Amino acid sequence: MMSGTRKMAGTALLVAAGIALPLAFHAVPNAGRVFLPMHIPVLLCGLVFGFPYGLACGIVTPLLSGLLTGMPPAAMLPSMLCELAVYGLAASLLIRFVRAKNPYIKIYIALAGAMLSGRAVLGILNALIFSAGNYSMQAWLATAFVTALPGIAIQVVLIPAIVFGLQKAKLIEANA
């Protein structure tokens, strides 16, 4: 069993990665919305360190990044904070409670469920609160899925590979 101190240190590293990765991607216009670099560390944190670390990473990462780098911009910060908090929370809960004999199936179910949950919450909150009256199903589909398709592909390929690599290196336990 991984200690709380080790989980906190790992979470802090992933928060730092969640601040640094977008800096590299934002050198290209609109790259943040296309490649979703801040999502990767938050999803990883939820899958690897569980609850409450995934949730904390999802809240702290966009908040600190917004304060330190201005990304996400203040207008986008509330919706991104909610979206990323749901990613971290859902990933941590799903990896714990999904029952699958095959570890690959388990991680993909947890990852897909977290990704869909965060996008659903983003759409609902934008429609009801953050962009009420100016947000449509088409806008949600375009931003959450079409524009973000390269980022989604990166997440689906990279995140399980990182988790299994960490497990193989015995840096984390299998079936986190």
SETIRO-45849 format. One record per atom (N, C-alpha, C): residue number from 1; x, z, y; residue in one letter. Coordinates in steps of 0.001 Angstrom, whole numbers. Example, Ala and Ser with C-alpha at 12.3 -4.5 7.8 and 13.67 -1.06 7.14 Angstrom:
% SETIRO-45849
<1; <13190; 7800; -5690>; 'a'>
<1; <12300; 7800; -4500>; 'a'>
<1; <13200; 7800; -3300>; 'a'>
<2; <12850; 7080; -2250>; 's'>
<2; <13670; 7140; -1060>; 's'>
<2; <12900; 7870; 30>; 's'>
***
This chain:
% SETIRO-45849
<1; <844; 0; -1188>; 'm'>
<1; <0; 0; 0>; 'm'>
<1; <885; 0; 1247>; 'm'>
<2; <580; -869; 2168>; 'm'>
<2; <1351; -993; 3389>; 'm'>
<2; <1012; 159; 4336>; 'm'>
<3; <2024; 743; 4969>; 's'>
<3; <1803; 1869; 5870>; 's'>
<3; <1149; 1415; 7174>; 's'>
<4; <494; 2374; 7826>; 'g'>
<4; <-123; 2098; 9119>; 'g'>
<4; <901; 1689; 10163>; 'g'>
<5; <2084; 2282; 10098>; 't'>
<5; <3147; 1939; 11045>; 't'>
<5; <3570; 487; 10858>; 't'>
<6; <3698; 69; 9615>; 'r'>
<6; <4092; -1321; 9328>; 'r'>
<6; <2995; -2294; 9779>; 'r'>
<7; <1735; -1902; 9573>; 'k'>
<7; <621; -2745; 10024>; 'k'>
<7; <594; -2842; 11539>; 'k'>
<8; <849; -1728; 12234>; 'm'>
<8; <874; -1759; 13700>; 'm'>
<8; <2017; -2622; 14216>; 'm'>
<9; <3183; -2503; 13599>; 'a'>
<9; <4326; -3314; 14016>; 'a'>
<9; <4053; -4798; 13776>; 'a'>
<10; <3474; -5118; 12624>; 'g'>
<10; <3128; -6507; 12333>; 'g'>
<10; <2080; -7040; 13294>; 'g'>
<11; <1121; -6200; 13621>; 't'>
<11; <91; -6601; 14582>; 't'>
<11; <709; -6867; 15944>; 't'>
<12; <1627; -6002; 16361>; 'a'>
<12; <2300; -6207; 17649>; 'a'>
<12; <3074; -7526; 17659>; 'a'>
<13; <3736; -7847; 16552>; 'l'>
<13; <4457; -9126; 16463>; 'l'>
<13; <3490; -10309; 16556>; 'l'>
<14; <2338; -10183; 15917>; 'l'>
<14; <1358; -11275; 15972>; 'l'>
<14; <717; -11385; 17356>; 'l'>
<15; <537; -10273; 18047>; 'v'>
<15; <59; -10332; 19432>; 'v'>
<15; <1091; -11083; 20282>; 'v'>
<16; <2365; -10742; 20095>; 'a'>
<16; <3428; -11433; 20840>; 'a'>
<16; <3430; -12931; 20520>; 'a'>
<17; <3247; -13266; 19247>; 'a'>
<17; <3173; -14687; 18869>; 'a'>
<17; <1954; -15348; 19501>; 'a'>
<18; <858; -14607; 19594>; 'g'>
<18; <-358; -15140; 20208>; 'g'>
<18; <-214; -15375; 21695>; 'g'>
<19; <749; -14726; 22320>; 'i'>
<19; <1041; -14961; 23737>; 'i'>
<19; <2067; -16089; 23876>; 'i'>
<20; <3066; -16123; 22989>; 'a'>
<20; <4141; -17115; 23084>; 'a'>
<20; <3722; -18515; 22636>; 'a'>
<21; <2981; -18622; 21540>; 'l'>
<21; <2592; -19946; 21027>; 'l'>
<21; <1845; -20791; 22060>; 'l'>
<22; <853; -20242; 22736>; 'p'>
<22; <155; -21069; 23732>; 'p'>
<22; <1064; -21556; 24859>; 'p'>
<23; <2076; -20781; 25201>; 'l'>
<23; <3004; -21228; 26247>; 'l'>
<23; <3680; -22535; 25848>; 'l'>
<24; <4061; -22635; 24591>; 'a'>
<24; <4698; -23863; 24108>; 'a'>
<24; <3711; -25028; 24100>; 'a'>
<25; <2485; -24766; 23695>; 'f'>
<25; <1494; -25832; 23581>; 'f'>
<25; <956; -26283; 24933>; 'f'>
<26; <900; -25390; 25905>; 'h'>
<26; <304; -25741; 27186>; 'h'>
<26; <1200; -26624; 28053>; 'h'>
<27; <2363; -26974; 27548>; 'a'>
<27; <3183; -27961; 28247>; 'a'>
<27; <2506; -29333; 28184>; 'a'>
<28; <1629; -29517; 27213>; 'v'>
<28; <854; -30750; 27056>; 'v'>
<28; <-562; -30475; 27554>; 'v'>
<29; <-1095; -31324; 28436>; 'p'>
<29; <-2444; -31089; 28965>; 'p'>
<29; <-3494; -30987; 27848>; 'p'>
<30; <-4363; -29996; 27966>; 'n'>
<30; <-5487; -29753; 27057>; 'n'>
<30; <-5059; -29382; 25631>; 'n'>
<31; <-3763; -29116; 25427>; 'a'>
<31; <-3272; -28825; 24089>; 'a'>
<31; <-3842; -27512; 23540>; 'a'>
<32; <-4118; -26552; 24401>; 'g'>
<32; <-4681; -25290; 23946>; 'g'>
<32; <-6030; -25475; 23281>; 'g'>
<33; <-6873; -26317; 23857>; 'r'>
<33; <-8205; -26569; 23299>; 'r'>
<33; <-8152; -27445; 22060>; 'r'>
<34; <-7097; -28222; 21938>; 'v'>
<34; <-6961; -29129; 20796>; 'v'>
<34; <-6291; -28433; 19606>; 'v'>
<35; <-5207; -27705; 19861>; 'f'>
<35; <-4410; -27130; 18773>; 'f'>
<35; <-4693; -25651; 18505>; 'f'>
<36; <-5392; -24962; 19397>; 'l'>
<36; <-5830; -23574; 19199>; 'l'>
<36; <-4695; -22633; 18784>; 'l'>
<37; <-3586; -22632; 19534>; 'p'>
<37; <-2428; -21850; 19090>; 'p'>
<37; <-2655; -20338; 19068>; 'p'>
<38; <-3536; -19817; 19905>; 'm'>
<38; <-3765; -18372; 19933>; 'm'>
<38; <-4577; -17903; 18724>; 'm'>
<39; <-5311; -18804; 18105>; 'h'>
<39; <-6153; -18438; 16966>; 'h'>
<39; <-5328; -18091; 15734>; 'h'>
<40; <-4201; -18774; 15547>; 'i'>
<40; <-3409; -18621; 14325>; 'i'>
<40; <-2936; -17181; 14107>; 'i'>
<41; <-2284; -16543; 15091>; 'p'>
<41; <-1837; -15165; 14861>; 'p'>
<41; <-2993; -14182; 14643>; 'p'>
<42; <-4109; -14398; 15314>; 'v'>
<42; <-5251; -13486; 15161>; 'v'>
<42; <-5841; -13603; 13756>; 'v'>
<43; <-6040; -14818; 13288>; 'l'>
<43; <-6550; -15009; 11928>; 'l'>
<43; <-5581; -14438; 10895>; 'l'>
<44; <-4296; -14685; 11096>; 'l'>
<44; <-3279; -14128; 10196>; 'l'>
<44; <-3341; -12606; 10172>; 'l'>
<45; <-3458; -12004; 11325>; 'c'>
<45; <-3492; -10551; 11414>; 'c'>
<45; <-4667; -9993; 10616>; 'c'>
<46; <-5841; -10581; 10790>; 'g'>
<46; <-7007; -10118; 10047>; 'g'>
<46; <-6818; -10261; 8545>; 'g'>
<47; <-6266; -11382; 8120>; 'l'>
<47; <-6073; -11628; 6687>; 'l'>
<47; <-4993; -10737; 6084>; 'l'>
<48; <-3937; -10486; 6829>; 'v'>
<48; <-2782; -9767; 6290>; 'v'>
<48; <-2898; -8252; 6465>; 'v'>
<49; <-3335; -7803; 7636>; 'f'>
<49; <-3320; -6371; 7926>; 'f'>
<49; <-4696; -5722; 7864>; 'f'>
<50; <-5755; -6521; 7799>; 'g'>
<50; <-7094; -5982; 7626>; 'g'>
<50; <-7664; -5326; 8864>; 'g'>
<51; <-8738; -4568; 8625>; 'f'>
<51; <-9433; -3861; 9690>; 'f'>
<51; <-8738; -2522; 9905>; 'f'>
<52; <-8569; -2066; 11108>; 'p'>
<52; <-9005; -2533; 12414>; 'p'>
<52; <-7973; -3413; 13123>; 'p'>
<53; <-6867; -3721; 12439>; 'y'>
<53; <-5763; -4440; 13079>; 'y'>
<53; <-6149; -5852; 13497>; 'y'>
<54; <-6890; -6549; 12652>; 'g'>
<54; <-7333; -7899; 13006>; 'g'>
<54; <-8218; -7889; 14244>; 'g'>
<55; <-9135; -6937; 14309>; 'l'>
<55; <-10008; -6803; 15479>; 'l'>
<55; <-9183; -6493; 16722>; 'l'>
<56; <-8266; -5542; 16614>; 'a'>
<56; <-7427; -5184; 17763>; 'a'>
<56; <-6600; -6371; 18240>; 'a'>
<57; <-6039; -7125; 17318>; 'c'>
<57; <-5251; -8310; 17677>; 'c'>
<57; <-6119; -9336; 18402>; 'c'>
<58; <-7354; -9498; 17933>; 'g'>
<58; <-8271; -10444; 18556>; 'g'>
<58; <-8687; -10045; 19961>; 'g'>
<59; <-8662; -8766; 20260>; 'i'>
<59; <-9003; -8288; 21608>; 'i'>
<59; <-7776; -8281; 22509>; 'i'>
<60; <-6685; -7724; 22006>; 'v'>
<60; <-5495; -7526; 22824>; 'v'>
<60; <-4786; -8839; 23156>; 'v'>
<61; <-4727; -9761; 22208>; 't'>
<61; <-3971; -11003; 22425>; 't'>
<61; <-4477; -11799; 23627>; 't'>
<62; <-5757; -12177; 23703>; 'p'>
<62; <-6172; -12946; 24879>; 'p'>
<62; <-6131; -12127; 26171>; 'p'>
<63; <-6382; -10829; 26056>; 'l'>
<63; <-6353; -9974; 27244>; 'l'>
<63; <-4942; -9912; 27827>; 'l'>
<64; <-3952; -9601; 27003>; 'l'>
<64; <-2565; -9552; 27480>; 'l'>
<64; <-2074; -10927; 27922>; 'l'>
<65; <-2421; -11947; 27165>; 's'>
<65; <-2003; -13299; 27530>; 's'>
<65; <-2587; -13694; 28884>; 's'>
<66; <-3848; -13380; 29096>; 'g'>
<66; <-4474; -13680; 30378>; 'g'>
<66; <-3798; -12947; 31522>; 'g'>
<67; <-3465; -11682; 31305>; 'l'>
<67; <-2812; -10887; 32349>; 'l'>
<67; <-1379; -11334; 32609>; 'l'>
<68; <-650; -11671; 31546>; 'l'>
<68; <770; -12000; 31680>; 'l'>
<68; <1040; -13462; 32016>; 'l'>
<69; <209; -14360; 31510>; 't'>
<69; <507; -15791; 31663>; 't'>
<69; <-579; -16567; 32405>; 't'>
<70; <-1744; -15952; 32588>; 'g'>
<70; <-2860; -16678; 33195>; 'g'>
<70; <-3599; -17566; 32211>; 'g'>
<71; <-3234; -17480; 30919>; 'm'>
<71; <-3902; -18261; 29880>; 'm'>
<71; <-4449; -17300; 28833>; 'm'>
<72; <-5694; -17300; 28568>; 'p'>
<72; <-6703; -18198; 29124>; 'p'>
<72; <-7037; -17825; 30567>; 'p'>
<73; <-7530; -18821; 31323>; 'p'>
<73; <-7935; -18539; 32707>; 'p'>
<73; <-9050; -17496; 32729>; 'p'>
<74; <-9167; -16792; 33834>; 'a'>
<74; <-10138; -15695; 33967>; 'a'>
<74; <-11553; -16126; 33595>; 'a'>
<75; <-11929; -17346; 33918>; 'a'>
<75; <-13285; -17821; 33608>; 'a'>
<75; <-13522; -17959; 32105>; 'a'>
<76; <-12477; -18244; 31359>; 'm'>
<76; <-12601; -18423; 29906>; 'm'>
<76; <-12295; -17157; 29124>; 'm'>
<77; <-11680; -16177; 29772>; 'l'>
<77; <-11217; -14986; 29074>; 'l'>
<77; <-12325; -14234; 28338>; 'l'>
<78; <-13477; -13948; 28945>; 'p'>
<78; <-14497; -13178; 28207>; 'p'>
<78; <-14963; -13868; 26915>; 'p'>
<79; <-15220; -15163; 26981>; 's'>
<79; <-15700; -15845; 25777>; 's'>
<79; <-14601; -15946; 24722>; 's'>
<80; <-13362; -16192; 25147>; 'm'>
<80; <-12256; -16256; 24180>; 'm'>
<80; <-11980; -14891; 23570>; 'm'>
<81; <-12084; -13842; 24375>; 'l'>
<81; <-11865; -12502; 23859>; 'l'>
<81; <-12878; -12186; 22767>; 'l'>
<82; <-14133; -12526; 23003>; 'c'>
<82; <-15171; -12290; 21991>; 'c'>
<82; <-14933; -13138; 20745>; 'c'>
<83; <-14607; -14411; 20956>; 'e'>
<83; <-14363; -15313; 19832>; 'e'>
<83; <-13199; -14818; 18968>; 'e'>
<84; <-12095; -14472; 19601>; 'l'>
<84; <-10922; -14041; 18851>; 'l'>
<84; <-11133; -12674; 18201>; 'l'>
<85; <-11885; -11803; 18856>; 'a'>
<85; <-12204; -10511; 18228>; 'a'>
<85; <-12997; -10738; 16942>; 'a'>
<86; <-13937; -11675; 16976>; 'v'>
<86; <-14715; -11977; 15769>; 'v'>
<86; <-13823; -12599; 14701>; 'v'>
<87; <-12886; -13470; 15094>; 'y'>
<87; <-11949; -14031; 14108>; 'y'>
<87; <-11201; -12918; 13388>; 'y'>
<88; <-10614; -12007; 14150>; 'g'>
<88; <-9839; -10931; 13549>; 'g'>
<88; <-10688; -10014; 12685>; 'g'>
<89; <-11884; -9684; 13181>; 'l'>
<89; <-12785; -8805; 12430>; 'l'>
<89; <-13287; -9483; 11165>; 'l'>
<90; <-13794; -10701; 11309>; 'a'>
<90; <-14357; -11409; 10151>; 'a'>
<90; <-13292; -11686; 9095>; 'a'>
<91; <-12104; -12103; 9519>; 'a'>
<91; <-11027; -12367; 8555>; 'a'>
<91; <-10685; -11094; 7786>; 'a'>
<92; <-10605; -9973; 8503>; 's'>
<92; <-10237; -8716; 7849>; 's'>
<92; <-11313; -8235; 6882>; 's'>
<93; <-12574; -8408; 7243>; 'l'>
<93; <-13658; -7971; 6356>; 'l'>
<93; <-13833; -8916; 5170>; 'l'>
<94; <-13762; -10212; 5440>; 'l'>
<94; <-13964; -11181; 4361>; 'l'>
<94; <-12850; -11121; 3319>; 'l'>
<95; <-11606; -10980; 3755>; 'i'>
<95; <-10509; -10918; 2783>; 'i'>
<95; <-10641; -9663; 1916>; 'i'>
<96; <-11251; -8638; 2465>; 'r'>
<96; <-11434; -7394; 1703>; 'r'>
<96; <-12613; -7480; 737>; 'r'>
<97; <-13707; -8103; 1159>; 'f'>
<97; <-14938; -8038; 381>; 'f'>
<97; <-15272; -9293; -423>; 'f'>
<98; <-14624; -10417; -154>; 'v'>
<98; <-14876; -11618; -957>; 'v'>
<98; <-14294; -11382; -2348>; 'v'>
<99; <-15088; -11665; -3344>; 'r'>
<99; <-14640; -11508; -4730>; 'r'>
<99; <-14423; -12889; -5330>; 'r'>
<100; <-13192; -13195; -5607>; 'a'>
<100; <-12845; -14458; -6252>; 'a'>
<100; <-11609; -14201; -7100>; 'a'>
<101; <-11611; -14706; -8313>; 'k'>
<101; <-10460; -14502; -9202>; 'k'>
<101; <-9248; -15291; -8728>; 'k'>
<102; <-9493; -16456; -8192>; 'n'>
<102; <-8411; -17306; -7719>; 'n'>
<102; <-8038; -16892; -6294>; 'n'>
<103; <-6784; -16496; -6049>; 'p'>
<103; <-6394; -16054; -4705>; 'p'>
<103; <-6484; -17156; -3655>; 'p'>
<104; <-6319; -18410; -4067>; 'y'>
<104; <-6440; -19520; -3118>; 'y'>
<104; <-7881; -19665; -2643>; 'y'>
<105; <-8809; -19553; -3567>; 'i'>
<105; <-10230; -19634; -3202>; 'i'>
<105; <-10604; -18470; -2294>; 'i'>
<106; <-10115; -17284; -2633>; 'k'>
<106; <-10418; -16094; -1833>; 'k'>
<106; <-9955; -16269; -388>; 'k'>
<107; <-8726; -16707; -202>; 'i'>
<107; <-8215; -16833; 1160>; 'i'>
<107; <-8927; -17948; 1918>; 'i'>
<108; <-9230; -19043; 1243>; 'y'>
<108; <-9933; -20127; 1936>; 'y'>
<108; <-11361; -19736; 2304>; 'y'>
<109; <-12034; -18975; 1461>; 'i'>
<109; <-13384; -18504; 1804>; 'i'>
<109; <-13311; -17561; 3006>; 'i'>
<110; <-12355; -16627; 2974>; 'a'>
<110; <-12207; -15680; 4080>; 'a'>
<110; <-11837; -16405; 5369>; 'a'>
<111; <-10921; -17344; 5292>; 'l'>
<111; <-10484; -18089; 6472>; 'l'>
<111; <-11627; -18937; 7034>; 'l'>
<112; <-12302; -19698; 6179>; 'a'>
<112; <-13411; -20545; 6640>; 'a'>
<112; <-14539; -19697; 7212>; 'a'>
<113; <-14858; -18597; 6559>; 'g'>
<113; <-15910; -17722; 7064>; 'g'>
<113; <-15574; -17149; 8425>; 'g'>
<114; <-14321; -16734; 8611>; 'a'>
<114; <-13884; -16196; 9902>; 'a'>
<114; <-13924; -17281; 10981>; 'a'>
<115; <-13436; -18474; 10641>; 'm'>
<115; <-13422; -19570; 11615>; 'm'>
<115; <-14842; -19940; 12035>; 'm'>
<116; <-15748; -20014; 11086>; 'l'>
<116; <-17140; -20343; 11416>; 'l'>
<116; <-17818; -19217; 12188>; 'l'>
<117; <-17539; -17974; 11823>; 's'>
<117; <-18131; -16836; 12525>; 's'>
<117; <-17712; -16799; 13986>; 's'>
<118; <-16421; -16961; 14233>; 'g'>
<118; <-15926; -16953; 15614>; 'g'>
<118; <-16514; -18076; 16443>; 'g'>
<119; <-16608; -19255; 15859>; 'r'>
<119; <-17183; -20390; 16591>; 'r'>
<119; <-18674; -20187; 16848>; 'r'>
<120; <-19381; -19599; 15884>; 'a'>
<120; <-20812; -19328; 16075>; 'a'>
<120; <-21023; -18323; 17201>; 'a'>
<121; <-20235; -17256; 17209>; 'v'>
<121; <-20354; -16256; 18272>; 'v'>
<121; <-20004; -16870; 19620>; 'v'>
<122; <-18969; -17697; 19658>; 'l'>
<122; <-18603; -18382; 20898>; 'l'>
<122; <-19778; -19208; 21418>; 'l'>
<123; <-20399; -19975; 20548>; 'g'>
<123; <-21532; -20803; 20964>; 'g'>
<123; <-22714; -19981; 21444>; 'g'>
<124; <-23041; -18935; 20711>; 'i'>
<124; <-24179; -18086; 21086>; 'i'>
<124; <-23923; -17400; 22427>; 'i'>
<125; <-22741; -16821; 22591>; 'l'>
<125; <-22439; -16124; 23845>; 'l'>
<125; <-22363; -17076; 25032>; 'l'>
<126; <-21796; -18257; 24821>; 'n'>
<126; <-21766; -19235; 25914>; 'n'>
<126; <-23174; -19669; 26292>; 'n'>
<127; <-24028; -19884; 25302>; 'a'>
<127; <-25397; -20328; 25579>; 'a'>
<127; <-26219; -19240; 26257>; 'a'>
<128; <-26013; -17987; 25871>; 'l'>
<128; <-26857; -16908; 26379>; 'l'>
<128; <-26283; -16154; 27576>; 'l'>
<129; <-24944; -16085; 27683>; 'i'>
<129; <-24352; -15238; 28718>; 'i'>
<129; <-23365; -15991; 29610>; 'i'>
<130; <-22276; -16454; 29024>; 'f'>
<130; <-21158; -16946; 29816>; 'f'>
<130; <-21412; -18289; 30497>; 'f'>
<131; <-22222; -19139; 29902>; 's'>
<131; <-22546; -20448; 30500>; 's'>
<131; <-24038; -20718; 30389>; 's'>
<132; <-24849; -19682; 30502>; 'a'>
<132; <-26299; -19811; 30326>; 'a'>
<132; <-26862; -20916; 31203>; 'a'>
<133; <-27647; -21787; 30584>; 'g'>
<133; <-28264; -22897; 31300>; 'g'>
<133; <-27387; -24126; 31423>; 'g'>
<134; <-26086; -23964; 31197>; 'n'>
<134; <-25153; -25095; 31327>; 'n'>
<134; <-24460; -25403; 30007>; 'n'>
<135; <-25007; -24932; 28906>; 'y'>
<135; <-24347; -25077; 27623>; 'y'>
<135; <-25343; -25621; 26620>; 'y'>
<136; <-24927; -26602; 25862>; 's'>
<136; <-25827; -27235; 24900>; 's'>
<136; <-25198; -27246; 23511>; 's'>
<137; <-26010; -27579; 22552>; 'm'>
<137; <-25513; -27715; 21177>; 'm'>
<137; <-24433; -28797; 21125>; 'm'>
<138; <-24615; -29872; 21868>; 'q'>
<138; <-23621; -30948; 21897>; 'q'>
<138; <-22300; -30455; 22484>; 'q'>
<139; <-22378; -29648; 23548>; 'a'>
<139; <-21154; -29110; 24154>; 'a'>
<139; <-20435; -28207; 23165>; 'a'>
<140; <-21205; -27388; 22451>; 'w'>
<140; <-20611; -26487; 21473>; 'w'>
<140; <-19946; -27270; 20342>; 'w'>
<141; <-20653; -28238; 19784>; 'l'>
<141; <-20084; -29042; 18696>; 'l'>
<141; <-18833; -29775; 19154>; 'l'>
<142; <-18874; -30305; 20373>; 'a'>
<142; <-17722; -31044; 20890>; 'a'>
<142; <-16507; -30142; 21063>; 'a'>
<143; <-16699; -28972; 21679>; 't'>
<143; <-15543; -28109; 21935>; 't'>
<143; <-15106; -27333; 20697>; 't'>
<144; <-16053; -26822; 19926>; 'a'>
<144; <-15704; -25955; 18799>; 'a'>
<144; <-15231; -26723; 17573>; 'a'>
<145; <-15626; -27987; 17460>; 'f'>
<145; <-15289; -28724; 16242>; 'f'>
<145; <-14574; -30045; 16503>; 'f'>
<146; <-15107; -30893; 17372>; 'v'>
<146; <-14529; -32227; 17550>; 'v'>
<146; <-13183; -32147; 18263>; 'v'>
<147; <-13159; -31567; 19456>; 't'>
<147; <-11900; -31447; 20200>; 't'>
<147; <-10885; -30619; 19422>; 't'>
<148; <-11376; -29592; 18748>; 'a'>
<148; <-10505; -28645; 18055>; 'a'>
<148; <-10112; -29079; 16640>; 'a'>
<149; <-10511; -30258; 16210>; 'l'>
<149; <-10236; -30693; 14841>; 'l'>
<149; <-8754; -30617; 14455>; 'l'>
<150; <-7817; -31045; 15311>; 'p'>
<150; <-6403; -30885; 14930>; 'p'>
<150; <-6023; -29409; 14731>; 'p'>
<151; <-6515; -28530; 15586>; 'g'>
<151; <-6232; -27107; 15446>; 'g'>
<151; <-6837; -26526; 14189>; 'g'>
<152; <-8041; -26956; 13860>; 'i'>
<152; <-8699; -26504; 12634>; 'i'>
<152; <-7871; -26937; 11420>; 'i'>
<153; <-7402; -28174; 11432>; 'a'>
<153; <-6580; -28677; 10327>; 'a'>
<153; <-5287; -27872; 10203>; 'a'>
<154; <-4667; -27569; 11330>; 'i'>
<154; <-3442; -26762; 11316>; 'i'>
<154; <-3725; -25387; 10713>; 'i'>
<155; <-4831; -24768; 11115>; 'q'>
<155; <-5180; -23442; 10606>; 'q'>
<155; <-5407; -23473; 9094>; 'q'>
<156; <-6124; -24470; 8627>; 'v'>
<156; <-6464; -24558; 7200>; 'v'>
<156; <-5212; -24790; 6344>; 'v'>
<157; <-4235; -25498; 6866>; 'v'>
<157; <-3011; -25771; 6112>; 'v'>
<157; <-1986; -24646; 6287>; 'v'>
<158; <-1768; -24231; 7524>; 'l'>
<158; <-676; -23318; 7845>; 'l'>
<158; <-951; -21865; 7462>; 'l'>
<159; <-2137; -21363; 7764>; 'i'>
<159; <-2406; -19932; 7560>; 'i'>
<159; <-2309; -19526; 6082>; 'i'>
<160; <-2970; -20221; 5149>; 'p'>
<160; <-2788; -19826; 3738>; 'p'>
<160; <-1329; -19950; 3282>; 'p'>
<161; <-634; -20976; 3755>; 'a'>
<161; <771; -21145; 3374>; 'a'>
<161; <1604; -19957; 3851>; 'a'>
<162; <1354; -19488; 5059>; 'i'>
<162; <2088; -18330; 5584>; 'i'>
<162; <1751; -17076; 4785>; 'i'>
<163; <467; -16857; 4516>; 'v'>
<163; <54; -15668; 3766>; 'v'>
<163; <694; -15670; 2383>; 'v'>
<164; <619; -16789; 1668>; 'f'>
<164; <1199; -16842; 323>; 'f'>
<164; <2724; -16758; 361>; 'f'>
<165; <3328; -17303; 1414>; 'g'>
<165; <4779; -17180; 1572>; 'g'>
<165; <5204; -15737; 1795>; 'g'>
<166; <4446; -15017; 2619>; 'l'>
<166; <4731; -13597; 2856>; 'l'>
<166; <4548; -12784; 1572>; 'l'>
<167; <3530; -13140; 786>; 'q'>
<167; <3300; -12450; -485>; 'q'>
<167; <4432; -12738; -1472>; 'q'>
<168; <4841; -13988; -1542>; 'k'>
<168; <5907; -14369; -2471>; 'k'>
<168; <7224; -13682; -2104>; 'k'>
<169; <7461; -13521; -789>; 'a'>
<169; <8660; -12838; -328>; 'a'>
<169; <8532; -11324; -429>; 'a'>
<170; <7374; -10869; -884>; 'k'>
<170; <7078; -9438; -1055>; 'k'>
<170; <7107; -8680; 270>; 'k'>
<171; <6782; -9378; 1360>; 'l'>
<171; <6679; -8731; 2659>; 'l'>
<171; <5301; -8118; 2877>; 'l'>
<172; <4327; -8639; 2140>; 'i'>
<172; <2975; -8067; 2133>; 'i'>
<172; <2474; -8045; 708>; 'i'>
<173; <1456; -7222; 465>; 'e'>
<173; <890; -7151; -887>; 'e'>
<173; <-8; -8362; -1126>; 'e'>
<174; <-86; -8777; -2377>; 'a'>
<174; <-1039; -9808; -2753>; 'a'>
<174; <-2434; -9229; -2636>; 'a'>
<175; <-3413; -10099; -2385>; 'n'>
<175; <-4814; -9684; -2223>; 'n'>
<175; <-4974; -8648; -1120>; 'n'>
<176; <-4371; -8944; 43>; 'a'>
<176; <-4507; -8063; 1201>; 'a'>
<176; <-5946; -7847; 1472>; 'a'>
***
